[in-house]
C-alpha cells in the first residue's frame, strides 16, 4: 500500500493536479472562476477538459459522467465514453469543454414535485467548479448541479450553493462593519458524523423487510441488547476492522477526509467521521461515503444499513451535522478565543445562530424530517423534536451579564483532578457536553444532532446557512445605520439575547419537566414528519428563502410535495411488506407449529396418564395472538386501499401516520409476541440476536 499522503486524493483532479497539468494562464483563469465566481471562457474549459481527460485515461478511466444529486436523496450518473469515431474505422479519445461544462439528462424521470410534466423531459447538469472531479470505478465523475429547462433547481446542490452565497454576502457585511477588509469570503464548513449498522449479507437476504425497507418490521428483543453498553468504543471485530480499513483507503483515494472510526453504542453499530471542509464539498463527500460504505460492505459479504432505526428497542443511527463559519483567511468566526466576553465579533455571530435557530427552528426540524427518522427522534440516542440550543454555563453566564449590564466575573478554569498522581493535570473544558440537545455549541461549532443517518446533509445546511444569513442581514442593516457603532453593538447583543434566550436550555432534554417548560416558553414541538412538512411552505419560510434567492415559492412547494410523497410511499412499502410477510411466512409458521402441537397433544391424550398441560398452555397463547392476525391484516389492507382517495398533501401524510402506521404498530406487537412463542425451527425470519451478532 502507498503511504497515506501519496494515497490521499490520488483519484481526484485536485488543485495539485491542475497546477501540474494546466498552462499557467489557464490555471489562473480557472482559480479566478473558482474563488470569485467569474464567467468561465470556452477556451479555458476546453483546456481543462483536455487535461482532465488525459489524466483520467492515465488512471484507467474510459468514461465520464455528470455526477449529480437529484431530490431522491441519492446520487445519479449517466456514463459516456471518451471515444469518438475517426477515419478508417478507428477512434480517438476526446472530451470537450462543452461536454465538461454542461450535460443533458431526462428531467421527467426524477422527482420534480410538479415542476415538470412528464412530456417536459429536458434537464441540464452544470459543472460545479467548486467541487473537484474524481475517478470511481473507471469513470471520471464531474460534480454537477441539476436544473430543469425552465431553470428551476431539481437537485440538492443548487440550493446549497445559493445558501452559501447568501451567507457569505451577509457575513461579509458584518465583518466590514468591524473594520475587517482582508476577508474576501466567508464559508460554511461542515463535518458530518456518519453512523451505520453492519450485518451479515446471508442473514440480511433472509429478511425481506430489511431488503425492501431497510428496517426490521418485526423482531422480538434479544436476551442481550445494549444494556451493558460494552460495544461502545470497544475493540473492533476483525471482520469489521477489515471493512473499515478498506473503506478508509478508498475514501482517501477520493479525497474524503475520513478521520475517526469506532464502535457505537448498539451492537453491530459503528461510526465514521471526517475532518471539516466546506459545506458543498462535505455534502459531496458524505454522499460518496454512503455509497462506498455499501459497496465495500458487499465485498466483505456484509450489508451496510443506513436506515435511522433498523432495529427496534436499540439505538438508531444519526448523522450529526457539525457546522461552523470560517473565512478565507483561516479565521473561525465561532471560535471564542481566550476571552469570549471581550470578543464582540464572536458574540454577534454566536447570537446570529441562536436567533436563526429560534426564529426558524421549525425549518430545522423539517430539514431532519423523514419516515425513518420519526422512529429515532426522542429515543435515548437522539434528541427530542423540540428545538433548543445548548450553550453551556460559561457562555450563558456571559450573555446574561451583558443583558443585565453587570460585570462578568471570569472564572479560571479548574484543573481536572483524576486521583492518579502519575497522570498529567489538564484544565477542564469550559462546559460539559450535552448529548440530549438537538443543537449544541461545542467549543467552536454547532452540532445539529437531529438529522438521520440516510439523509443528505444538504437540507440541514441549506436551512442553517439561510437562517443565519437572515439574522446577519438584520444585524448589518441595524449597524450600518448606526451613529455610534460601539454602543449600538452592545445594545444589539443585549436585545438579541433577551429576545431569543427562550431557546437556550442547558439541561436534560429528555425530562418531562423540559417538555412542560418548552411549552411555556412557546417552543414548538413537531413530533412527526407529517407535522413538520407543512412548515416548509409557510409564508414565513417562503419569505425567507425567496429573499435570499435560495428557493422560489414554486421550488418550495415542489419539495414539500416530494418529501410528503416520499414519506407516504415509504410507509406504504412497509405496510405492503408487512402484509406479504404475515400472509406468506408468519401465518404458515404459526399453523405448522400449532398442527404439530395439536398432534402431540392428541397422541398424549390417546395414551392416557400423560400430563399435556405444556402443549395446552402453548397452544392457548399462540391461538390468542395468531387469531388477531386476520383482523389486523384486513384493517391494514382496507386502510391502504382507502389511502388512494384524493387528499391534499398535508392530509395525505397525516392519514398515513394516523390510520396506516398505527395499524402497522399493532400488527408488529402481535407478531413479536408470536416470535417469542413459536419454536425457532418454525420461525421463518432470522432473529434480532442473529442479525446483531452475525458480524464477528
C-alpha positions as CSV (number, residue, x, y, z in Angstrom):
1,X,0.0,0.0,0.0
2,X,1.1,3.6,-0.7
3,X,1.8,5.9,2.1
4,X,-1.3,7.8,3.2
5,X,0.0,11.2,1.8
6,X,0.6,9.5,-1.6
7,X,-2.7,7.7,-1.5
8,X,-4.8,10.7,-0.5
9,X,-6.5,12.4,-3.4
10,X,-4.8,10.1,-5.9
11,X,-8.1,9.7,-7.8
12,X,-9.0,13.4,-7.6
13,X,-8.4,16.1,-10.2
14,X,-7.5,18.5,-7.4
15,X,-5.5,21.7,-7.2
16,X,-2.1,19.9,-7.2
17,X,-3.0,18.0,-10.4
18,X,-4.4,21.2,-12.1
19,X,-1.3,23.2,-11.2
20,X,0.9,20.5,-12.8
21,X,-1.1,19.8,-15.9
22,X,-2.7,23.1,-16.9
23,X,-0.9,26.0,-18.6
24,X,-0.3,28.9,-16.1
25,X,-2.8,31.3,-17.7
26,X,-5.5,28.6,-17.8
27,X,-4.8,27.6,-14.2
28,X,-5.1,31.3,-13.1
29,X,-8.3,31.8,-15.0
30,X,-9.8,28.6,-13.5
31,X,-8.8,29.6,-10.0
32,X,-10.3,33.1,-10.5
33,X,-13.6,31.5,-11.6
34,X,-13.5,29.1,-8.6
35,X,-12.8,31.9,-6.0
36,X,-14.8,34.8,-7.4
37,X,-17.5,33.1,-9.5
38,X,-16.5,34.8,-12.7
39,X,-17.5,33.5,-16.1
40,X,-15.5,30.5,-17.5
41,X,-14.4,31.1,-21.1
42,X,-14.8,28.3,-23.6
43,X,-11.1,28.1,-24.4
44,X,-10.3,27.7,-20.7
45,X,-13.0,25.0,-20.4
46,X,-11.5,23.2,-23.4
47,X,-8.0,23.2,-21.9
48,X,-9.3,21.9,-18.6
49,X,-11.3,19.2,-20.3
50,X,-8.3,18.0,-22.3
51,X,-6.1,17.8,-19.3
52,X,-8.8,16.2,-17.2
53,X,-9.4,13.5,-19.9
54,X,-5.7,12.8,-20.3
55,X,-5.3,12.5,-16.5
56,X,-8.3,10.2,-16.2
57,X,-7.2,8.0,-19.0
58,X,-3.8,7.5,-17.4
59,X,-5.7,6.4,-14.3
60,X,-7.7,3.8,-16.3
61,X,-10.9,5.7,-16.9
62,X,-12.8,5.0,-20.1
63,X,-16.0,7.1,-19.4
64,X,-17.1,10.3,-17.8
65,X,-20.3,11.2,-16.1
66,X,-22.0,14.3,-14.7
67,X,-22.5,13.2,-11.1
68,X,-25.4,14.9,-9.5
69,X,-27.8,14.8,-6.5
70,X,-31.5,14.7,-7.5
71,X,-34.2,15.0,-4.9
72,X,-34.2,11.3,-4.4
73,X,-31.6,11.8,-1.6
74,X,-29.1,9.7,-3.5
75,X,-26.8,10.4,-6.4
76,X,-27.3,9.9,-10.2
77,X,-25.0,9.4,-13.1
78,X,-25.2,8.7,-16.9
79,X,-21.9,7.4,-18.4
80,X,-20.5,8.4,-21.7
81,X,-17.2,7.0,-23.1
82,X,-14.4,9.3,-24.3
83,X,-14.3,7.6,-27.7
84,X,-15.2,9.4,-31.0
85,X,-15.1,7.9,-34.5
86,X,-12.0,8.6,-36.6
87,X,-11.1,7.8,-40.2
88,X,-10.6,4.2,-41.2
89,X,-13.0,2.9,-38.6
90,X,-10.7,3.8,-35.8
91,X,-11.4,6.0,-32.8
92,X,-9.8,8.9,-30.9
93,X,-10.3,9.9,-27.2
94,X,-12.0,13.3,-26.9
95,X,-13.5,15.4,-24.2
96,X,-14.5,19.0,-24.9
97,X,-15.1,22.0,-22.7
98,X,-18.7,22.0,-23.8
99,X,-19.1,18.3,-22.6
100,X,-17.3,19.2,-19.3
101,X,-19.4,22.3,-18.5
102,X,-22.9,21.1,-19.5
103,X,-24.7,17.8,-19.9
104,X,-28.3,16.9,-20.7
105,X,-30.4,14.5,-18.7
106,X,-34.0,13.3,-18.8
107,X,-35.6,15.5,-16.1
108,X,-39.0,13.9,-16.3
109,X,-37.8,10.7,-14.7
110,X,-36.6,12.4,-11.4
111,X,-38.8,13.8,-8.7
112,X,-39.9,17.3,-9.5
113,X,-42.9,17.9,-7.3
114,X,-44.9,19.2,-10.2
115,X,-42.1,21.5,-11.6
116,X,-42.1,19.4,-14.8
117,X,-44.7,17.5,-16.6
118,X,-43.9,14.0,-18.0
119,X,-43.7,15.3,-21.5
120,X,-41.3,18.1,-20.5
121,X,-38.3,15.9,-20.3
122,X,-35.3,18.2,-20.9
123,X,-33.0,18.9,-17.9
124,X,-29.4,20.1,-17.6
125,X,-26.4,19.2,-15.5
126,X,-23.9,22.0,-15.0
127,X,-20.4,21.6,-13.7
128,X,-19.9,22.7,-10.1
129,X,-16.4,24.1,-10.5
130,X,-16.0,24.4,-6.7
131,X,-16.0,20.6,-6.2
132,X,-13.2,18.6,-7.7
133,X,-13.8,15.8,-10.3
134,X,-12.8,12.3,-9.2
135,X,-12.5,8.8,-10.6
136,X,-14.7,6.0,-9.4
137,X,-15.0,2.5,-10.9
138,X,-13.1,3.6,-14.1
139,X,-15.3,6.6,-14.7
140,X,-14.4,10.3,-14.4
141,X,-17.1,11.8,-12.1
142,X,-17.8,15.5,-12.6
143,X,-19.8,17.0,-9.7
144,X,-22.7,19.0,-11.2
145,X,-25.9,20.9,-10.4
146,X,-29.1,19.7,-12.0
147,X,-31.8,22.1,-13.2
148,X,-34.9,22.0,-15.4
149,X,-35.3,23.5,-18.9
150,X,-37.0,26.4,-17.1
151,X,-34.1,27.0,-14.7
152,X,-35.7,25.5,-11.6
153,X,-33.4,23.6,-9.3
154,X,-34.1,19.8,-9.4
155,X,-31.4,18.9,-7.0
156,X,-29.9,19.4,-3.6
157,X,-26.6,21.0,-4.7
158,X,-28.0,24.1,-6.4
159,X,-29.9,25.5,-3.4
160,X,-27.0,24.6,-1.1
161,X,-24.7,26.7,-3.3
162,X,-27.2,29.5,-3.3
163,X,-27.5,29.4,0.5
164,X,-23.7,29.5,0.8
165,X,-23.6,32.6,-1.3
166,X,-26.3,34.2,0.7
167,X,-24.5,33.5,4.0
168,X,-21.2,34.8,2.5
169,X,-22.8,38.1,1.4
170,X,-24.4,38.9,4.7
171,X,-21.4,37.7,6.9
172,X,-19.1,40.0,4.9
173,X,-21.4,42.9,5.5
174,X,-21.0,42.4,9.3
175,X,-17.2,41.8,9.1
176,X,-16.8,45.1,7.2
177,X,-18.5,46.9,10.0
178,X,-15.8,45.6,12.3
179,X,-13.2,47.0,10.0
180,X,-12.1,43.7,8.5
181,X,-11.1,44.3,4.9
182,X,-8.8,41.4,4.5
183,X,-11.5,38.7,4.3
184,X,-13.0,38.2,0.8
185,X,-15.1,35.2,1.6
186,X,-17.0,33.6,4.5
187,X,-17.6,29.8,4.1
188,X,-19.9,27.5,5.9
189,X,-17.9,24.5,7.0
190,X,-19.3,21.1,7.9
191,X,-18.2,17.8,9.4
192,X,-20.9,15.2,9.3
193,X,-20.5,12.2,11.6
194,X,-22.0,9.1,10.0
195,X,-23.5,6.3,12.0
196,X,-24.4,2.9,10.4
197,X,-25.0,-0.8,11.1
198,X,-23.3,-3.8,9.6
199,X,-24.9,-7.2,9.3
200,X,-24.1,-10.4,7.5
201,X,-25.3,-10.5,3.9
202,X,-26.6,-14.0,4.0
203,X,-28.8,-13.3,7.1
204,X,-29.8,-10.0,5.6
205,X,-31.1,-11.7,2.5
206,X,-33.3,-13.9,4.7
207,X,-35.1,-10.8,6.0
208,X,-37.4,-9.4,3.2
209,X,-38.3,-6.5,5.4
210,X,-34.7,-5.4,5.6
211,X,-34.3,-5.9,1.8
212,X,-37.4,-3.9,0.9
213,X,-37.5,-1.2,3.5
214,X,-34.1,-1.0,5.2
215,X,-35.5,-1.8,8.7
216,X,-36.9,-4.8,10.5
217,X,-40.7,-4.6,10.6
218,X,-40.8,-7.4,13.1
219,X,-38.4,-8.6,15.7
220,X,-38.7,-9.6,19.3
221,X,-35.9,-8.1,21.5
222,X,-32.9,-10.4,22.1
223,X,-31.8,-11.5,25.6
224,X,-28.9,-9.1,25.4
225,X,-29.1,-5.9,23.5
226,X,-27.1,-2.8,24.5
227,X,-27.9,-3.0,28.2
228,X,-24.2,-3.4,29.3
229,X,-23.0,-0.7,26.9
230,X,-20.0,-2.9,26.2
231,X,-20.0,-2.3,22.5
232,X,-19.4,1.5,22.7
233,X,-15.7,2.2,21.8
234,X,-15.0,-1.5,22.3
235,X,-12.3,-3.3,20.3
236,X,-13.3,-3.6,16.7
237,X,-14.0,-7.1,15.4
238,X,-11.6,-8.4,12.7
239,X,-14.2,-8.6,10.0
240,X,-15.4,-5.1,10.7
241,X,-11.8,-3.8,11.0
242,X,-11.1,-5.2,7.5
243,X,-14.1,-3.4,6.2
244,X,-13.1,-0.1,7.9
245,X,-9.5,-0.4,6.6
246,X,-10.6,-0.7,3.0
247,X,-13.3,2.0,3.4
248,X,-10.6,4.4,4.7
249,X,-8.3,3.7,1.9
250,X,-10.9,4.1,-0.8
251,X,-12.2,7.3,0.7
252,X,-8.7,8.7,1.0
253,X,-8.1,8.0,-2.7
254,X,-11.2,10.1,-3.4
255,X,-10.0,13.0,-1.3
256,X,-12.5,12.3,1.6
257,X,-11.1,13.4,4.9
258,X,-12.0,10.2,6.8
259,X,-10.6,10.7,10.3
260,X,-12.4,8.8,13.1
261,X,-13.8,5.3,13.3
262,X,-15.2,3.4,16.2
263,X,-17.9,1.1,17.6
264,X,-21.2,2.9,18.5
265,X,-23.5,2.1,21.4
266,X,-25.7,-0.5,19.8
267,X,-24.4,-4.0,18.8
268,X,-23.3,-4.0,15.2
269,X,-23.4,-0.2,15.1
270,X,-20.4,1.9,14.1
271,X,-19.4,5.4,13.1
272,X,-17.1,7.2,10.7
273,X,-16.4,11.0,10.9
274,X,-14.4,13.3,8.6
275,X,-12.4,16.4,9.1
276,X,-14.3,19.6,8.4
277,X,-14.4,21.1,4.9
278,X,-16.7,23.5,3.0
279,X,-20.4,22.7,3.2
280,X,-20.6,21.9,-0.5
281,X,-17.7,19.5,-0.6
282,X,-18.7,18.0,2.7
283,X,-22.1,17.2,1.2
284,X,-20.5,15.6,-1.9
285,X,-18.1,13.7,0.3
286,X,-20.8,12.3,2.5
287,X,-22.8,11.1,-0.5
288,X,-19.6,9.4,-1.7
289,X,-19.1,7.9,1.8
290,X,-22.5,6.4,2.0
291,X,-22.1,4.9,-1.5
292,X,-18.7,3.5,-0.7
293,X,-19.8,2.0,2.6
294,X,-22.5,0.0,0.8
295,X,-20.1,-1.1,-2.0
296,X,-17.2,-2.1,0.3
297,X,-19.5,-3.9,2.7
298,X,-20.7,-6.0,-0.1
299,X,-17.1,-7.1,-0.9
300,X,-16.8,-8.3,2.7
301,X,-20.1,-10.3,2.5
302,X,-21.7,-7.6,4.7
303,X,-24.6,-5.2,4.3
304,X,-24.4,-1.6,5.5
305,X,-27.7,-0.4,6.9
306,X,-28.2,3.4,6.8
307,X,-31.8,3.4,8.0
308,X,-32.3,5.6,11.0
309,X,-33.9,2.8,13.1
310,X,-33.2,-0.7,11.5
311,X,-33.8,-2.4,14.9
312,X,-36.5,-1.5,17.4
313,X,-35.5,-1.2,21.0
314,X,-31.9,-0.3,20.5
315,X,-30.1,2.9,19.4
316,X,-30.8,4.2,15.9
317,X,-28.3,5.9,13.6
318,X,-27.9,9.7,13.2
319,X,-25.8,12.0,11.2
320,X,-24.6,14.7,13.5
321,X,-24.1,17.8,11.3
322,X,-21.2,19.9,12.8
323,X,-21.4,23.4,11.3
324,X,-19.3,26.4,11.6
325,X,-18.2,29.6,9.8
326,X,-14.7,30.2,8.5
327,X,-13.1,33.0,6.5
328,X,-10.8,32.6,3.5
329,X,-8.0,33.9,5.8
330,X,-8.4,30.9,8.2
331,X,-10.4,32.6,10.9
332,X,-13.2,30.5,12.6
333,X,-15.9,33.1,13.4
334,X,-17.4,30.8,16.1
335,X,-14.1,30.4,17.9
336,X,-14.5,32.2,21.3
337,X,-10.8,32.8,21.9
338,X,-9.3,33.1,25.4
339,X,-11.7,35.9,26.5
340,X,-15.0,35.4,24.7
341,X,-16.7,38.1,26.9
342,X,-14.4,40.7,25.3
343,X,-14.9,39.3,21.8
344,X,-17.9,41.2,20.5
345,X,-17.5,39.9,16.9
346,X,-17.7,36.3,18.2
347,X,-20.7,37.0,20.4
348,X,-22.5,38.7,17.5
349,X,-22.0,35.7,15.2
350,X,-22.9,33.3,18.0
351,X,-26.2,35.3,18.6
352,X,-26.9,35.2,14.9
353,X,-27.0,31.4,15.0
354,X,-29.1,31.5,18.2
355,X,-31.6,33.9,16.6
356,X,-31.7,31.7,13.5
357,X,-32.4,28.6,15.5
358,X,-35.2,30.4,17.5
359,X,-36.9,32.0,14.5
360,X,-36.5,29.1,12.1
361,X,-36.4,26.1,14.5
362,X,-39.4,24.6,12.6
363,X,-37.4,24.6,9.4
364,X,-34.5,22.9,11.1
365,X,-37.0,20.3,12.2
366,X,-38.2,20.0,8.6
367,X,-34.7,19.5,7.4
368,X,-34.3,16.4,9.5
369,X,-37.8,15.0,8.8
370,X,-38.3,11.5,7.3
371,X,-40.3,8.4,8.0
372,X,-37.2,6.7,9.2
373,X,-36.1,9.5,11.5
374,X,-39.5,9.6,13.1
375,X,-38.6,6.3,14.8
376,X,-35.4,7.7,16.1
377,X,-36.1,11.2,17.4
378,X,-36.8,11.3,21.1
379,X,-35.3,7.9,21.9
380,X,-32.3,7.5,24.1
381,X,-29.7,8.2,21.5
382,X,-31.4,11.1,19.7
383,X,-32.7,14.5,20.7
384,X,-36.4,15.1,21.0
385,X,-38.4,17.0,18.4
386,X,-38.4,20.2,20.4
387,X,-35.8,22.7,19.1
388,X,-33.4,24.1,21.7
389,X,-29.8,25.3,21.9
390,X,-27.2,24.2,24.4
391,X,-24.6,26.8,25.1
392,X,-23.1,25.7,28.4
393,X,-22.8,27.6,31.6
394,X,-19.9,29.9,30.8
395,X,-21.4,31.4,27.6
396,X,-24.8,31.6,29.1
397,X,-23.4,33.5,32.1
398,X,-21.5,35.9,29.8
399,X,-24.7,36.7,27.8
400,X,-26.8,37.1,31.0
401,X,-24.2,39.5,32.4
402,X,-24.3,41.5,29.2
403,X,-28.1,41.6,29.2
404,X,-28.2,42.8,32.8
405,X,-25.4,45.3,32.5
406,X,-23.4,43.6,35.2
407,X,-19.7,42.8,35.0
408,X,-18.9,39.2,34.1
409,X,-16.5,37.7,36.6
410,X,-14.3,35.4,34.7
411,X,-13.5,32.2,36.5
412,X,-10.2,30.5,36.0
413,X,-10.8,27.0,34.7
414,X,-10.0,24.5,37.4
415,X,-7.5,21.7,36.9
416,X,-9.0,18.3,36.3
417,X,-8.1,16.1,39.2
418,X,-8.5,12.4,38.5
419,X,-6.8,10.9,41.5
420,X,-3.8,9.3,39.9
421,X,-0.6,11.4,40.5
422,X,1.4,9.9,37.6
423,X,-1.2,11.2,35.1
424,X,-0.8,14.8,33.9
425,X,-3.1,17.5,35.1
426,X,-5.0,19.4,32.5
427,X,-7.6,22.2,32.5
428,X,-11.3,21.3,32.3
429,X,-13.3,22.4,29.3
430,X,-15.5,25.4,29.9
431,X,-18.6,23.2,29.8
432,X,-19.6,19.6,29.7
433,X,-21.2,18.1,26.6
434,X,-24.9,17.7,26.3
435,X,-25.9,14.6,24.2
436,X,-29.7,15.3,24.6
437,X,-29.6,18.7,22.9
438,X,-30.7,18.9,19.3
439,X,-28.4,21.9,18.6
440,X,-25.4,22.2,20.8
441,X,-22.5,24.7,20.8
442,X,-19.4,22.5,21.2
443,X,-16.5,24.9,21.5
444,X,-16.2,26.5,18.1
445,X,-19.1,25.0,16.1
446,X,-22.7,23.9,16.5
447,X,-23.6,20.3,16.4
448,X,-27.0,19.7,14.9
449,X,-27.9,16.2,16.2
450,X,-31.4,15.8,14.7
451,X,-30.5,14.6,11.1
452,X,-30.8,10.9,10.4
453,X,-28.1,8.6,9.0
454,X,-29.6,8.2,5.5
455,X,-30.2,11.9,5.0
456,X,-28.3,14.1,2.6
457,X,-26.7,16.8,4.7
458,X,-27.6,19.4,2.0
459,X,-31.0,20.0,3.5
460,X,-29.9,20.9,7.1
461,X,-27.1,23.1,5.8
462,X,-29.4,24.9,3.4
463,X,-31.6,25.9,6.3
464,X,-28.7,26.7,8.6
465,X,-27.0,28.9,6.0
466,X,-30.1,30.7,5.0
467,X,-31.4,31.3,8.5
468,X,-28.0,32.6,9.7
469,X,-27.8,34.8,6.6
470,X,-31.2,36.3,7.5
471,X,-30.1,37.0,11.1
472,X,-26.8,38.6,9.9
473,X,-28.8,40.7,7.4
474,X,-30.8,42.2,10.2
475,X,-27.7,42.8,12.2
476,X,-25.9,44.5,9.3
477,X,-28.9,46.8,8.5
478,X,-29.1,47.9,12.1
479,X,-25.4,48.6,12.5
480,X,-24.9,50.2,9.0
481,X,-27.4,52.9,10.1
482,X,-25.7,53.4,13.5
483,X,-24.2,56.7,14.6
484,X,-22.4,55.1,17.5
485,X,-21.2,51.6,16.5
486,X,-19.8,50.6,19.8
487,X,-22.8,51.5,21.9
488,X,-25.3,50.2,19.3
489,X,-23.4,46.9,19.0
490,X,-23.7,46.4,22.8
491,X,-27.4,47.2,22.6
492,X,-27.8,44.8,19.7
493,X,-26.1,41.9,21.5
494,X,-28.1,42.6,24.7
495,X,-31.5,42.9,22.9
496,X,-30.9,39.9,20.7
497,X,-30.1,37.7,23.7
498,X,-33.1,38.9,25.6
499,X,-35.5,38.2,22.7
500,X,-34.1,34.8,21.9
501,X,-32.8,33.3,25.2
502,X,-36.0,31.2,25.4
503,X,-34.4,28.7,23.1
504,X,-31.3,28.2,25.3
505,X,-31.5,25.2,27.5
506,X,-28.5,23.5,29.2
507,X,-30.4,20.7,31.0
508,X,-31.8,17.3,30.2
509,X,-33.9,17.5,27.1
510,X,-35.4,14.1,27.8
511,X,-37.0,15.2,31.1
512,X,-40.8,15.6,31.4
513,X,-40.1,18.9,33.1
514,X,-38.4,20.3,30.0
515,X,-41.3,19.3,27.8
516,X,-43.6,21.3,30.0
517,X,-41.1,24.2,30.2
518,X,-40.7,24.3,26.5
519,X,-44.4,24.6,26.0
520,X,-44.4,27.6,28.5
521,X,-41.6,29.2,26.5
522,X,-43.6,28.8,23.3
523,X,-41.2,26.5,21.6
524,X,-42.9,24.3,19.0
525,X,-42.8,20.5,19.0
526,X,-43.3,19.0,15.6
527,X,-43.3,15.4,16.7
528,X,-43.6,13.7,13.3
529,X,-42.8,14.3,9.6
530,X,-46.5,14.8,8.9
531,X,-46.5,17.6,11.5
532,X,-43.3,19.2,10.2
533,X,-43.6,19.3,6.4
534,X,-46.3,22.0,6.1
535,X,-43.8,24.4,7.7
536,X,-41.7,24.3,4.6
537,X,-44.3,26.2,2.6
538,X,-45.5,28.6,5.4
539,X,-45.5,32.3,4.4
540,X,-42.6,32.8,6.8
541,X,-40.5,30.2,5.0
542,X,-41.4,31.4,1.6
543,X,-40.3,34.9,2.5
544,X,-37.0,33.7,4.0
545,X,-35.9,31.6,1.1
546,X,-37.2,34.0,-1.6
547,X,-35.4,37.0,0.0
548,X,-32.1,35.3,-0.2
549,X,-32.6,33.6,-3.6
550,X,-32.3,30.1,-2.2
551,X,-35.7,28.7,-3.2
552,X,-38.6,30.3,-5.2
553,X,-42.1,29.7,-3.8
554,X,-42.6,27.2,-6.6
555,X,-39.4,25.3,-5.7
556,X,-40.5,25.1,-2.1
557,X,-43.9,23.7,-2.9
558,X,-42.3,21.1,-5.2
559,X,-40.0,20.0,-2.4
560,X,-42.9,19.8,0.1
561,X,-44.8,17.6,-2.3
562,X,-41.7,15.4,-3.0
563,X,-41.0,14.9,0.7
564,X,-44.6,14.2,1.5
565,X,-44.9,11.6,-1.3
566,X,-41.6,10.1,-0.1
567,X,-43.0,9.8,3.4
568,X,-46.3,8.2,2.3
569,X,-44.6,5.8,-0.1
570,X,-42.1,4.7,2.5
571,X,-44.9,3.8,4.9
572,X,-46.9,2.2,2.1
573,X,-44.0,0.0,1.1
574,X,-43.5,-1.0,4.7
575,X,-47.2,-1.8,5.1
576,X,-47.3,-3.9,1.9
577,X,-44.1,-5.8,3.0
578,X,-45.8,-6.5,6.4
579,X,-48.9,-7.9,4.8
580,X,-46.9,-10.1,2.5
581,X,-44.7,-11.4,5.3
582,X,-47.6,-12.2,7.6
583,X,-49.5,-14.0,4.9
584,X,-46.7,-15.9,3.2
585,X,-44.4,-16.7,6.2
586,X,-45.7,-15.8,9.7
587,X,-49.2,-17.4,9.4
588,X,-47.9,-20.6,7.8
589,X,-45.2,-20.9,10.5
590,X,-47.9,-20.5,13.2
591,X,-50.1,-23.0,11.6
592,X,-47.3,-25.6,11.3
593,X,-46.4,-25.2,14.9
594,X,-50.0,-25.4,16.1
595,X,-50.6,-28.5,14.0
596,X,-47.6,-30.2,15.4
597,X,-48.5,-29.2,19.0
598,X,-52.1,-30.4,18.4
599,X,-50.9,-33.8,17.0
600,X,-48.6,-34.2,20.0
601,X,-51.4,-33.3,22.4
602,X,-53.8,-35.8,20.8
603,X,-51.1,-38.6,21.0
604,X,-50.6,-37.9,24.6
605,X,-54.3,-37.9,25.4
606,X,-54.8,-41.1,23.5
607,X,-52.1,-42.8,25.5
608,X,-53.7,-41.7,28.8
609,X,-52.0,-40.7,32.0
610,X,-49.7,-38.1,30.4
611,X,-49.6,-34.5,31.5
612,X,-50.4,-32.4,28.4
613,X,-50.5,-29.0,30.3
614,X,-47.4,-27.7,28.5
615,X,-48.8,-28.2,25.0
616,X,-52.2,-26.8,26.1
617,X,-50.5,-23.7,27.5
618,X,-48.5,-23.1,24.4
619,X,-51.5,-23.6,22.1
620,X,-53.6,-21.3,24.1
621,X,-51.1,-18.4,23.9
622,X,-50.4,-19.0,20.2
623,X,-54.1,-19.1,19.3
624,X,-54.7,-16.0,21.4
625,X,-52.2,-14.0,19.3
626,X,-52.4,-15.6,15.9
627,X,-56.2,-15.3,15.9
628,X,-55.7,-11.5,15.9
629,X,-53.7,-11.6,12.6
630,X,-56.6,-11.9,10.1
631,X,-58.4,-8.9,11.6
632,X,-55.4,-6.7,11.7
633,X,-54.4,-7.7,8.1
634,X,-57.9,-6.8,6.9
635,X,-57.8,-3.5,8.7
636,X,-54.4,-2.6,7.2
637,X,-55.4,-3.6,3.7
638,X,-58.6,-1.5,4.0
639,X,-56.5,1.5,5.2
640,X,-54.1,1.0,2.3
641,X,-57.0,0.9,-0.2
642,X,-58.6,4.0,1.2
643,X,-55.3,5.8,1.1
644,X,-55.7,6.0,-2.7
645,X,-58.5,8.5,-2.3
646,X,-57.8,12.1,-3.3
647,X,-56.4,14.1,-0.4
648,X,-54.4,17.2,-0.2
649,X,-50.7,16.8,0.6
650,X,-50.8,17.5,4.4
651,X,-53.9,15.3,4.9
652,X,-52.3,12.5,3.0
653,X,-49.3,12.4,5.3
654,X,-51.5,12.6,8.4
655,X,-53.6,9.8,7.1
656,X,-50.6,7.5,6.6
657,X,-49.4,8.4,10.1
658,X,-52.7,8.1,11.9
659,X,-54.5,5.3,10.0
660,X,-51.8,3.1,8.4
661,X,-48.8,3.4,10.7
662,X,-50.9,2.8,13.8
663,X,-52.3,-0.5,12.5
664,X,-48.7,-1.5,11.5
665,X,-47.6,-0.9,15.0
666,X,-50.3,-3.0,16.5
667,X,-49.6,-5.8,13.9
668,X,-46.0,-5.7,14.8
669,X,-46.6,-6.1,18.5
670,X,-48.7,-9.2,17.9
671,X,-46.1,-10.8,15.6
672,X,-43.3,-10.1,18.0
673,X,-45.2,-11.9,20.8
674,X,-45.7,-14.8,18.4
675,X,-41.9,-14.9,17.8
676,X,-41.4,-15.5,21.5
677,X,-43.8,-18.4,21.5
678,X,-43.2,-20.3,18.2
679,X,-40.3,-22.7,18.2
680,X,-37.2,-21.5,16.4
681,X,-37.2,-24.2,13.7
682,X,-40.6,-23.0,12.6
683,X,-40.0,-19.2,12.7
684,X,-39.1,-18.1,9.2
685,X,-37.1,-14.9,10.0
686,X,-33.6,-14.7,11.5
687,X,-33.9,-13.2,15.0
688,X,-32.5,-10.0,16.3
689,X,-29.8,-12.0,18.1
690,X,-28.7,-13.5,14.8
691,X,-28.7,-10.1,13.0
692,X,-26.9,-8.2,15.7
693,X,-24.3,-10.8,16.4
694,X,-23.7,-12.0,12.9
695,X,-20.5,-10.0,12.3
696,X,-17.6,-11.5,14.2
